[in-house]
């Protein structure tokens, strides 16, 4: 982002107004607020009450987060679906990774505000051929989400790579690696540093078939490849990685119910090293352990989501979801299996164009290892909301919310301290979270 500012500063001042008006767009998602736990007084800002630690199961207790996006139109922007365009997009994200407030920029804390570059890519469209799109860089390469669970599902392939799309067909090649995972790093001499490193290549094909009435079907296929990397020791022993692979296949149906209402249903299967998806992870977040050969031959996963929104005129909206993730590794042990699920519903009563009453109920479960009992939790939230931009829609922003959430944990969740909230406050079968939050996007 600093490079982009330097580029702007190099432009003569007389040209700034024209550049900003004609070529530059700035958008942003953000949330910021306050939080208390009435019964313990512990600091819980951003400490999720959900069993997986993600926002699946309710997102009201999410911490501060800022995500501005800068889009520069390299070609002058013209209206029309077939108008040629070349855009540069950059999205830095800022969040307090240790639960502190986003307003704290000081190094007085061991883990202050974190800044990451989520997107930096160039996209070209309709240049050689109408409907042809080409992109390269790092981007949010994903589709729809369950917003009330802050969960991009089915085809969340956000990462670094490049792709080409024409009409309903979308192809991409992505790269994935890690500095810490033993799946990508091998310490040959035991000195604590990685002597062998490798990367995963992910080949993606997607196709969207549109039907009359706004309905559509979406097909997804992925192929993952991890190459072998071997090294010979002085005694002739060969160590390192064996090559492995995996694949994903999925289908998603979108039903347009009119008046802004819809129902989305998806199922995705992942095999071998592409069995990721647990707790909202991506397909390359491989679950479980390898077999004795270091391979994920029998690893597998299933992810299923049903998400719908129904608007009852201008008086009430109901948004609900059901999410299931099942996965197993390749070690052939009872413990090398996991299951998590969540069902939730948020109702919004439009008391006034500017006053909405939001209520939410969720039930979730987590079995992190196949031989352990399933931990469960129930959450109930009430959130009076002021909406300064008049609108009777669940998508109208900004929101100014005051909310209270009560969570009820079973004995297995309490014993395992399954949620970050419990890890902070301590074992308790009932939890309280009182907060105020501003959320905006534009």
Residue pairs with C-beta under 8 A, 6 or more apart in sequence:
1 70
1 90
1 92
1 117
4 70
4 72
4 90
8 16
8 19
11 19
22 73
22 76
22 77
23 72
23 73
23 74
23 76
23 77
24 70
24 71
24 72
24 73
25 70
25 71
25 72
25 73
26 68
26 69
26 70
26 71
27 68
27 69
27 71
27 441
27 442
28 66
28 67
28 68
28 69
28 440
28 441
28 442
29 65
29 66
29 67
29 440
29 441
30 65
30 66
30 67
30 68
30 439
30 440
30 441
31 62
31 64
31 65
31 437
31 438
31 439
31 440
32 64
32 65
32 66
32 102
32 437
32 438
33 64
33 401
33 435
33 436
33 437
33 438
34 45
34 435
34 436
34 437
35 44
35 45
35 46
35 61
35 433
35 434
35 435
36 44
36 433
36 434
36 435
37 44
37 425
37 431
37 432
37 433
37 434
38 432
38 434
39 432
40 425
40 426
42 424
42 425
43 99
43 424
44 61
44 99
44 421
44 424
44 425
44 433
45 63
45 64
45 96
45 99
45 100
45 101
46 61
46 62
46 63
46 64
46 96
46 99
47 61
47 63
47 99
47 420
47 421
47 423
47 424
48 54
48 55
48 61
48 62
48 419
48 420
48 421
49 57
49 58
49 61
49 377
49 379
49 405
49 407
49 419
49 420
49 421
49 431
49 433
50 56
50 57
50 58
50 342
50 364
50 377
50 379
50 419
51 57
51 340
51 364
51 365
51 366
51 375
51 376
51 377
51 413
51 418
51 419
52 278
52 279
52 280
52 340
52 364
52 366
53 279
53 419
53 420
54 150
54 151
54 279
54 280
55 62
55 149
55 150
55 151
55 280
56 149
56 150
56 151
56 279
56 280
56 323
56 340
56 342
56 364
57 149
57 342
57 344
57 362
57 364
57 377
57 379
58 148
58 149
58 344
58 360
58 362
58 379
58 381
58 405
59 148
59 149
59 150
60 360
60 381
60 383
60 401
60 403
60 405
60 433
60 435
60 437
61 405
61 421
61 433
61 435
62 150
63 95
63 96
63 99
64 95
64 96
64 101
64 102
64 103
65 93
65 94
65 95
65 102
66 93
66 94
66 95
66 102
67 91
67 92
67 93
67 94
67 118
68 91
68 92
69 89
69 90
69 91
69 119
70 89
70 90
70 91
71 87
71 88
71 89
72 87
72 88
72 89
73 85
73 86
73 87
74 86
74 87
74 88
74 122
75 84
75 85
75 86
77 83
77 85
78 84
78 85
82 126
82 130
82 131
83 126
84 124
84 125
84 126
84 127
85 123
85 124
85 125
85 126
86 122
86 123
86 124
86 125
86 127
87 122
87 123
87 124
88 121
88 122
89 119
89 120
89 121
89 122
89 123
89 139
90 117
90 119
90 120
91 117
91 118
91 119
91 120
91 140
92 115
92 116
92 117
92 118
93 115
93 116
93 117
93 118
94 102
94 113
94 114
94 115
95 102
95 113
95 114
96 102
96 104
96 112
96 113
96 114
97 111
97 114
98 109
98 110
98 111
100 109
100 111
100 112
100 113
102 113
104 112
104 113
105 112
105 113
106 112
117 138
118 138
118 140
118 158
119 137
119 138
119 139
119 140
120 137
120 138
121 135
121 136
121 137
121 138
121 139
122 135
122 136
122 137
123 133
123 134
123 135
124 133
124 134
124 135
125 132
125 133
125 134
126 132
126 133
129 166
131 166
131 167
132 164
132 165
132 166
133 164
133 165
133 166
134 162
134 163
134 164
134 165
135 162
135 163
135 164
136 161
136 162
136 163
137 160
137 162
138 159
138 160
139 158
140 158
141 157
141 158
141 159
141 161
141 163
141 172
141 174
142 152
142 155
142 156
142 157
142 158
143 152
143 154
143 155
143 156
143 218
143 252
144 152
144 153
144 154
144 254
144 264
144 307
145 151
145 152
145 153
146 153
146 305
146 307
146 321
146 323
147 319
148 319
148 321
148 344
148 346
148 360
149 321
149 323
149 342
149 344
151 280
151 323
152 158
153 266
153 280
153 303
153 305
153 307
153 323
154 218
154 220
154 250
154 252
154 266
154 268
154 303
154 305
155 206
155 218
155 220
155 250
155 252
156 282
157 172
157 174
157 202
157 204
157 222
157 282
157 283
158 282
159 174
159 175
159 176
159 202
159 282
160 174
160 175
161 172
161 173
161 174
161 175
161 202
162 172
162 173
163 170
163 171
163 172
163 173
163 204
164 171
164 172
165 171
168 207
168 208
168 209
168 210
169 205
169 206
169 207
170 204
170 205
170 206
170 207
170 208
171 204
171 205
171 206
172 203
172 204
173 201
173 202
173 203
173 204
174 201
174 202
174 204
175 199
175 200
175 201
175 202
176 199
176 200
176 202
176 284
177 184
177 197
177 198
177 199
177 200
178 184
178 185
179 185
179 194
183 226
183 273
183 286
184 197
184 198
184 199
184 200
185 194
185 196
185 197
186 194
186 195
186 196
186 197
186 229
186 239
186 240
186 241
187 193
187 194
187 195
188 195
188 196
188 231
188 233
188 239
188 240
189 195
195 231
196 229
196 230
196 231
196 240
196 241
197 229
198 226
198 227
198 229
198 241
200 224
200 225
200 226
200 273
200 284
201 224
201 225
202 222
202 223
202 224
202 225
202 283
202 284
203 222
203 223
203 224
203 225
204 220
204 221
204 222
205 220
205 221
205 222
206 218
206 219
206 220
206 221
207 218
207 219
208 216
208 217
208 218
208 219
209 216
209 217
209 218
209 219
210 216
211 217
213 256
214 254
214 256
215 253
215 254
215 255
215 256
216 253
216 254
217 251
217 252
217 253
217 254
218 251
218 252
218 253
218 254
218 266
219 250
219 251
220 248
220 249
220 250
220 251
220 252
220 268
221 247
221 248
221 249
221 250
222 247
222 248
222 249
222 274
222 283
223 245
223 246
223 247
224 245
224 246
224 247
224 248
224 272
224 273
224 274
224 283
224 284
225 243
225 245
226 241
226 243
226 244
226 245
226 273
227 241
227 243
228 240
228 241
228 242
228 243
229 240
229 241
230 238
230 239
230 240
230 241
231 238
231 239
231 240
232 238
233 239
241 294
242 293
242 294
242 295
244 272
244 273
244 295
244 296
245 272
245 273
246 270
246 271
246 272
246 273
246 274
246 275
246 286
246 296
246 299
247 270
247 271
247 272
247 274
248 268
248 269
248 270
248 271
248 274
248 283
249 268
249 269
250 266
250 267
250 268
250 269
250 303
251 266
251 267
252 264
252 265
252 266
252 267
253 264
253 265
253 266
254 262
254 263
254 264
255 262
255 263
255 264
255 265
256 262
257 263
257 308
257 310
259 311
259 313
260 309
260 311
260 393
261 308
261 309
261 310
261 311
262 308
262 309
263 306
263 307
263 308
264 305
264 306
264 307
264 308
265 305
265 306
265 307
266 303
266 304
266 305
267 302
267 303
267 304
268 277
268 283
268 302
268 303
268 304
269 300
269 301
269 302
270 276
270 277
270 283
270 300
270 301
270 302
270 303
270 327
271 299
271 300
272 295
272 296
272 297
272 299
272 300
272 330
273 284
273 286
273 296
273 299
274 283
274 284
274 286
275 283
275 286
275 287
275 288
275 296
275 299
275 300
275 301
275 327
275 328
275 329
276 282
276 283
276 284
276 285
276 286
276 287
276 301
276 327
277 283
277 285
277 287
277 301
277 303
277 325
277 327
278 285
278 287
278 301
278 325
278 327
278 338
278 340
279 325
279 340
279 366
280 325
281 287
286 296
286 299
287 299
287 301
287 327
287 328
287 329
287 338
288 296
288 299
288 327
288 328
288 329
288 330
288 331
288 336
288 337
288 338
289 329
289 330
289 331
289 333
289 336
290 296
290 299
290 329
290 330
290 331
291 297
291 298
291 330
291 331
291 332
295 330
296 329
296 330
297 330
298 328
298 330
298 332
299 327
299 328
299 329
299 330
300 327
300 328
301 325
301 326
301 327
301 328
302 324
302 325
302 326
302 327
303 324
303 325
303 326
304 322
304 323
304 324
305 321
305 322
305 323
305 324
306 321
306 322
307 320
307 321
307 322
308 319
308 320
308 321
309 317
309 318
309 319
309 394
310 317
310 318
311 317
311 393
312 318
314 350
314 392
315 349
315 350
315 392
316 347
316 348
316 349
316 350
317 347
317 348
317 350
317 393
317 394
318 345
318 346
318 347
318 348
319 345
319 346
319 347
319 348
319 394
320 343
320 344
320 345
320 346
321 342
321 343
321 344
321 345
322 341
322 342
322 343
323 341
323 342
323 343
324 339
324 340
324 341
325 338
325 339
325 340
325 341
326 337
326 338
326 339
327 337
327 338
327 339
328 336
328 337
328 338
328 370
329 336
329 337
330 336
333 370
334 370
334 371
335 369
335 370
335 371
335 372
336 369
336 370
337 367
337 369
337 370
338 367
338 368
338 369
338 370
339 365
339 366
339 367
339 374
340 364
340 365
340 366
340 367
341 364
341 365
342 362
342 363
342 364
342 365
343 362
343 363
343 364
344 360
344 361
344 362
344 363
344 364
345 360
345 361
345 362
346 358
346 359
346 360
346 394
347 358
347 359
347 360
348 356
348 357
348 358
348 394
349 356
349 357
349 358
349 359
350 356
350 392
351 357
353 387
353 390
353 391
353 392
354 386
354 387
354 388
354 390
355 384
355 385
355 386
355 387
356 384
356 385
356 387
357 382
357 383
357 384
357 385
358 381
358 382
358 383
358 384
358 385
358 401
358 403
359 381
359 382
359 383
360 379
360 380
360 381
360 383
361 378
361 379
361 380
361 381
362 378
362 379
363 376
363 377
363 378
363 379
364 376
364 377
364 379
365 374
365 375
365 376
365 377
366 374
366 375
366 376
366 413
366 418
367 373
367 374
367 375
368 418
372 412
372 416
373 412
374 412
375 409
375 410
375 412
375 413
375 416
375 418
376 409
376 410
376 412
376 413
377 407
377 408
377 409
377 410
377 413
377 418
377 419
378 407
378 408
379 405
379 406
379 407
379 408
380 405
380 406
380 407
381 403
381 404
381 405
381 406
382 403
382 404
383 401
383 402
383 403
383 404
384 401
384 402
384 403
385 399
385 400
385 401
386 399
386 400
386 401
387 396
387 397
387 398
387 399
387 400
388 398
388 400
389 396
389 397
389 398
390 396
397 439
397 440
397 441
397 442
398 438
398 439
398 440
398 441
399 437
399 438
399 439
399 440
400 436
400 437
400 438
401 435
401 436
401 437
401 438
401 439
402 435
402 436
403 434
403 435
403 436
403 437
404 432
404 433
404 434
404 435
405 432
405 433
405 435
406 430
406 431
406 432
406 433
407 419
407 421
407 430
407 431
407 432
407 433
408 429
408 430
408 431
409 418
409 419
409 422
409 428
409 429
409 430
409 431
410 429
411 429
412 418
413 419
413 422
414 422
414 427
414 428
414 429
415 427
417 423
417 426
417 427
419 431
421 431
421 433
422 428
422 431
425 431
